Amino acid sequence: MKTIIEPFKIKAVEPIRFTTKEERTTLLKKAGYNPFSIHADDVLIDLLTDSGTSAMSSEQWAGIMLGDESYAGSKSFYKFDSAVKKITGLKNVIPTHQGRASEKILFTVLGGKGKYFCSNTHFDTTRANVEYSGAEAVDFMTEVGKHPEMKADFKGNMDTEALESFIKKTGAENIPLVLMTVTNNSGGGQPVSMQNIKDARKICDKYGIPFFLDACRFAENAYFIKRREKGYENKSPLEIAQEMFSYVDGCTMSAKKDAFANIGGFLAMNDDNIAMLCRNLLIVTEGFTTYGGLAGRDLEAIAQGLVEILDEHYLEYRIRCVEYLGEKLVNNNVPILEPPGGHAIYLDAIRFAPHIPQYQFPGQSIVCELYLEGGIRACEIGSVMFGKDLPDGTHISPAMELVRMAIPRRVYTQSHFDYMIEVIIDVYNQRKNLRGMKITEEAPMLRHFTAKFDYVD
Ligand code: F0G
């Protein structure tokens, strides 16, 4: 088989700025050892997120010029509306400025004290929006999904047996929604099988609970189903995506991921009543129902992005990029979450730096070293993001301690990947020098964005 190549030519380029290790040492210290506080201009390869960082196509940029900026009923909205409906088949499509705006609206309408939302894994903003409404977010990961070193085809799946016992115990009337995240971002960008979606649907039907997708990376998930699930080999990614959505009552979506847009999202559902309440709230917080916090040109970019994201050549290249990075790291004994997921490689910080206890944030220490060594910006997904400190000083650690290197869509070439591999291997070879860290300042919610750190003595 020949090399899988980028299925595009590059028409516009954006220079990246080189810094010296001495400069990076000063910059990192100034940022309180939190890469979220580093200026992007001081980053060489930015793997902080795959969200909003995609390179748009010439067709998308052409769409930007076609944007109809009418306040109500713009042509661009109807293009967006039909692009979403073609894939999801959902009746009410509500544009929002990004995924978390959809979450805020949905959980404000359905949430509140005494309610429980169930998911394979809630993403951090999703969990925060559930909790902000007064409700609780409960995750049902499968056992295999909790072990970075174990390989399985669909590690993003929900433990549907655990879901059903929870429903029986808690009472269906207290569970307004089950939300399946595809792919499972916090669980390692791992896919969810069609069978698991069907199983969850069945349970939701049995207890009369609405079932939604957090669809941010629906196209990557569809491609994994094509590659790994029996019976889907000859189906197109669009057909698979349509089937995934056919099992749900609604979805939240960040168009900053699998719609190649720099901003945007939507909330979609079949229920007219809930949609009416969501649209009311949309008008208060986002904007009128046909633009929802976006410009007409953004709606154009999303509509076109939703077509391009399901191109099979693109998806093959996309998944191969991540797999290539993972493969080279594994060949050099670097511990990663296996198998590689759809949008990112996750370093397994517990095996990478076993001499640093979880309460001293081994992932954050690796993140800092990747920046110092090679100007690469990654993101800790472990005790900084999900750990909790009890009033008695006990530290509750999450199941996994990961460092996420998220790959922006259509942005980096193979030599960028080879450079990333060199830097990560260098950091791994010098792993004994990694030091534990402590938090010196933190916010009460989503502390990872703004916390400041220092090394422990
Ligand atoms: N759900 C999932 C699974 C996500 O990964 C994200 C965002 C959101 C919801 C929220 O969407 O950013 O448009 O408000 N994830 C980004 C990330 C930020 O880096 O993984 P948003």
Residues whose N, C-alpha, C, O or C-beta is under 5 A from the ligand:
A	BS01	F0G	L48 T49 D50 S51 Q98 G99 R100 A101 F123 T125 T181 T183 N185 D214 C216 S254 K256 G264
